[in-house]
């Protein structure tokens, strides 16, 4: 199942897949997550990087090789193979 298929199905459910939005931080509280995205400084390349804040009841860590780093933002330890 490709990203386009997932994006279409999730879009019909009112959900969203964000790409090119580097995660700077994730905070959990009150039954939701606050995710801050965007380049940490102006030196990060990529005109498609998106800054902003998102609130979500659920998140999926699909960051590939960066998954352990994302998980650490929530105090979770993942193996890095």
C-alpha angles and dihedrals in degrees: 000000000000131000092255092056092048092046091052095048094044091046090058088055092051093255129126139213113211119205129179089026108118110210113236098176144350125205125187124206144121093028094302144076128240109209120191114200137184143077113312091220141004092261093072107104125228129084089212095065109119124213121206151088127275130191120206140166091212134023133189119216102217096151096126111204089009094055094102090053092050091047091052088061086069097039094258122135118215126181115254109213 
